[in-house]
Amino acid sequence: MSASSAAIPGQRVALLAYGFRPFFLLAALYAPLALVPWVGGLLQQLTLDTGMPPLLWHAHEMLFGFVAAALAGFLLTAIPSWAKVAPLTNLPLAALALLWLAGRAAVWLAGWLPAPLVAAVNLAFPLVLVAWALPALLTGEGRRHLSLGALLTLFAAAELGFHLAWLGALPARFAPLDWLHLAANLLLVLIAVTASRIVRVVAMAAVAASGAERPVRFTPAREHLAVATLLLFVAADFVARGHPVTGWIALAAAAAQADRLAEWPWGRAMGRLYLLLLTLAYVWLTLGLALVGLAALLEGWPAYAGRHALFLGAIGSAVLAVLCIAGLRHTGRPLRLPRAIWGALACLLAAVALRTGVPLLWPQHYLVLGVVGASLLWLLAFGLYVLSYARLLCRARPDGLPG
């Protein structure tokens, strides 16, 4: 994801110089805010008319607010580099960021606004992003990365399905929660697909920096198997979530991800924080699929423990990794993550461990440890990111190149 060396005409504000800048900052700032009404409601300390059940509101904002902002920043940066097209900058980029903010305002005011208006404002952002991305990915070098456009389109379709179900425009068989699970599962596929591109580059950098001599090789067949089994899990989970057959498919997908992890450069290279972040995201992906599979096959296993490993662990770790790595590479800095990110990683690991482990081991402490404790650690993780990266995201590159 290297930036072009051509100057961007009319560039005035560093924050609007490239897509990752405003959206990475918005994602990190919004990460803890998306928890507030849900946690406040559980503690009976905050009553907000969200217009929908608090759990749906929380899940919607985590996926289509927090993650969608990070995803937009990633795609607005990766697609211009990979497809060799002009990036979105300046006023058009500001307009897209304002559209995302309008969606967040609409959801926070969903209890007072007409539901169709809330849906329309929220759907505008992913649809505009798809309209920008698909033409770039359908021509020239972009066709090699068309899978990104397909997954983005399906992600937008999942949000459409959620709002239609919330408005009562779909049969009862398709509940809002089904579409939220679909959107989250599609993000897992996106992690597996982009790992083929990002981990290869990052792994080689980590191996070289650590002085190890082991060559970095990733077998295409293993990558394809990992993605294919995940796609099968996505389909099965949407049609029959919790069914034993879906459980076996989840276990098969977990095995395929574990097999892929075997090719990671374990050893000294893993001491490089940027590689460790990406690796832990994939470890949580593997573990979460295994837990989801076991929950479908064994009585007494809470299914949401595995979902937390997937959604909070795999997706949250992947988001933090991309925010950290791209935030350095595309602002013209060496790939040396700030020391505070070690603290962010520790907080995130602890948060995921609490959300995943407490329901399994200490269900009686779920509210205090699994919700409040994990939420505070989540806030600290992304707070440390903001403190470390806000200045970099708001300042021009020191080498004068665009990005």
N, C-alpha and C positions, 0 to 999 in steps of 0.2 A: 504494500500500500504506500508506495512512494509518491510524493507529490511531483507534479510537473515543474520544470524550471522556468516555464513561461510566466511572465508577470500577469497578474489579474488586473485589468483596467478598472479604474474607478474605486479601488479598494481604499477605504478610509478607516474603518473600525476593525481592530484586530479580532474582536470577538465574532465578527461576521466574515472573516477571511476564508473560512472553510466550514463544512457542515458539522464536523465533530465538535467544534468549539462551543457553540451555544447549547447543543443538545447533550453533550457529556455533562456540562455544568448543570443544566436543568434536570437531567436524570438523577445526578447525585444529590441535588438539593431536594428533589421530590421524594426520594426513596423513603425517608422517615415520615414524611407528611402523609403518605398513602396508608400509614398504619393508624393515624390518630383517631378517626371516628370509630374504627373497629375496636381498638384497644380501650379507648375511652368508654365505649358502650359496654364492653365486657366487665370493666371495673365499676360501671355505673357512676362514672365521674363526668361523662360528657354525653349529652343527648342531642344528636343532630338529625334533623329530618333529611335523610339521604334519598328518599324516594324509592328505595329498594332495600332488601335485607342487608344488614351491615356486612355479612360475609361476602355477598355478591359485590357490594360496593368496594370492599377492600381488595378482592381478587381482581375486579375490573381495573382498578387504579394501579395495582402492581403490574398487571400485564399491559394494559393499553395506555397507561400513563408513564410509569417509571421505565419499564422495559422498552416500550415503544419509542421513548425519547433516546435511549441508548442505541436501539436498533437503527433509528433514523440517522444518528450521528455516525454510526459505523458504515451504513450503506451510502450516505452522502459523501463519505471519504473514500471508501473502497471502490465504488463503481466508477468514479472518474479516473482512478488510477488503473483499474483492471480493464475497463472498456475504452479507455483513451477518449473520454468526452469531457466537455467543460464542466467544472464543478458549479454547484449552486452557491452563490455568494451574495453579500451585501443585502439590498432591499428584498429580493426574492427569498433569501434565506431568513431574513427577519420576519417576513410575512408568514413563512411556514412555521417558525417558532411561535409567533402570535396565534396561529391556528391551533397549535398544540395547547397553548395556554388557555385559549377559549374553550377547548374541550374539557380541560381540568376545571375551569370555572363552572361550566355547565353541569358537571357531575357533582361538584360540591353544592350546587344550588338545585339539584335534581328534585328535591322535595317541594320546591316552589315554582319550577318551570314546567311547561308542558313536556310530557315524556317524548313525543315525537321530535320536539326541538332539541332536547338533550341528545337524542340518538343522532339526529342530522349533524349537529355540530361536532360530535365525536367522530362520526364516520368520515367527515370531510378530510381530516388529517391523513389517515392511512390511504384514502383514495387519491389524494393529491400526490402522496409519496409514490404510490404505484404508478400513477400517470407520468411521473418524472422518470422512474427507474426502468420501466419496461421498454420504452423506445431505445434507451441506451444499451440495454441487454439484448435487444433483438437485431442489432447490427454489428458488423465487424467483429472485433475481439470480444465484445460483450457476450456473444453467443456461448462462449466457453463457460460463462458464469450464469447462464440462464436459470439454473436451479435456484439462485438467490431470488430472482424475480418471481418464480413460481411459488416459493415459500412465503414471500412477502404478500403475494396476492391471496394465498390461502389464509394467511394471518388476518388480512383485512376482511376476508369472507367470514372468518370465525367471529370477528367483532360484529359484523352485520347480523350473523345468526344470533348472537347474544341479544342484540337490541330488538330484533324481531320477536324473539322468544319472550323478552321482558315486556314487550308491548302486547303480547298475546296474539301475535299474528302467525304463529306456527302451531302445529299440533302439540298436545301436551307431552308427546313422546320426546320432543326436543326441548328440554328444559334449559334455562339460562346457564346453569352450572355445567351442562354438557359442552357448551360452546367455549366456556372458560377453560375446561380441561383440554379441549381440542387446541385452542390457541397456545396453551402452555406446552403441550406435547409437540406442536409444530416448532416451537423454539428449541426443543431438544434436538430435533432433526437438523435445525439450522446450526447448532453447535457442532454436530457430527460432520456436517458438510463443510463448514468453514475451517474445521480442524485440519482438513487436508491442505488448506492453503496457508493458514497462519502458523500452526504448530511446526510445520516443516521449516519455515524461515526462523522462527524463534528457537527451535531446537538446535539448528545449526549454529546460531549465534551463541547459545548457551554452551554447547560443546566446545566451540572455539575459544570462548572466554575462559572456560574452566581448564583448558590445556589438555583435555582428554583427546585421545586419538581414535575413538570409536566412530566409524562413519554412521551418519544418520540415514536410515533407509526405511521407507514406509511402503508396505506391499499394497498395491491398488486393490487386489482381491479382498484383502482384509478390511480395507476402508469401505468397499462397496457392500460387503456383508454387514458391516456395522450399520450403515445407513439403511440398507434394505430391511433388516430386522426391526429397526426403529420405525420405519414407515408402516410395516405390518402391525406393530404395536399401536401406532396412532390410529389406524383404521379399526382395529379390534377394540381398543379402549373407547372409541366413540360409539361403536355399535353395541358393545356389551361390556361396559366397565364393571369390574369386579367378578366377571364370570371366570370359572376355572380355566377355560381355554385361553382367555386373555392373560391369565396368570402364567400359563406355560409360555405364551409368546413373550411376555415380559422377561421371564427367566432366560429365554433364548436370546433376546436382545441384550440382556445383561452380560451373558457369556460372550457375545460378539464384541461388545465394548471392552470387556476384560482382555479378550484376545488382541484387540487393537492396542491396548495399553502396554502389552508385552513388548512392543516395538519402540516405546518411548525411551529416550536416552537416560535410563536410571543411573544413578551414581553421582559423581562430582557435579555434573551439569545441573542436577536438580537443586543445587544450592543457589542457582540464579533465580531470584524471586519472580521474574517475569515468566519463566518456564514453570515454576512451581504453581503459580496462580492458575495457569491453563490446565496443568495436570490435575490439580485438585478439582477443578470443574468437571473433568472427565471421570475422576474417581467417584464423585458424588452422583454423576449420571449412572455409572455402573451399579453403585450401591442402591440408589433409589429404585432402579428397575428391578433389582433383586428383591427388595422389600415389598414393592407393589405386587410382584409375582407371588411371593410367599403369602401376603395378605389375602390374595384371591384363593389360595389353596388351603390355608390353615385357619381354623376358627380361633377367634380371640386376638388376632393380630389387627391392630388399627390401621386401616388403609391409608389414613392421612399421614402417618409417619413416613412412609415411602414417598408420598407426594411432596412432603416438606423437603426431603433429601433431593428430590428432582427439581422442584421449583425454587426453593430458597437456596439449596446447595449448588446444584449444577448451573442453573440460570443465574443466580446471584453471583457466584464465583466467576462465571464467564463474563458477565457484565463488568465486574470490577477489573478483571484482567484486561479486557479490551479498552476500558476507560484509561487504565494505567499505561498500557503499552502504546496504543495509538496516540495518547496524550503526550508522550515523549517523542515518538518517531516523527509525528507530523507537526511538532513545534520546533523541530530542528535540534533537539537535545539528544545526548547519548542515551543509550538504553540502560540507564542506571536508575532504578526506581528509588524514590525518597525513602529514608529509613522509616518514616511514619507509616508507610504502606505495610511494613511487617506487622505493625499494630493493627492496621485495618484488617489484614488477613487473619490475625489471631482472633479478633472480635467476630469476624464473619464465621470462622470455623466454630467458635464457641456458640454462636447464635444457631447455626445449623444443627450442631450436636444437641442443643437443648430442644429445638423444635422436633428433631427426629427421635432422640433418645427418651425424653420425658414421657411421651405417650406410651412407649413400650415398657419402660422400667419403673417410672414413678407417676402413674396417671393421676394420683391424688394431688400432685404438685403442678399440674398442667398450667393452671392460670398464672401462678407466681413465677415459675421457672420457664415453662414452655411458651408463655405469651409475653409477660412483662419483661422477664430477664432477657429473652431472645430479642425482643423489640429494642431494648436499650442498647444491646450489643450491635444490632443492625444499624441503629442511629450513629453509634460511635464509629463503625466501620466506614460509612460513607461521609461522616463528618471529617474524619481524618483525610479522606480523599480530597474533599473540598479545600481543606486547609493546605494541602500539599500542591494542588493543581490549579486552583482558581486563578492564581497570578499568571501561571503559564498559559492558560486558556485565554486570558484577557490581554496578553502581550504579543506583539508581532515576533515572528521568528528572528533569532539573532543573526542568521545567515542571509536575511533579506529575501528568501525564496517564498513563494506562496504556500500557504498551509496553516 
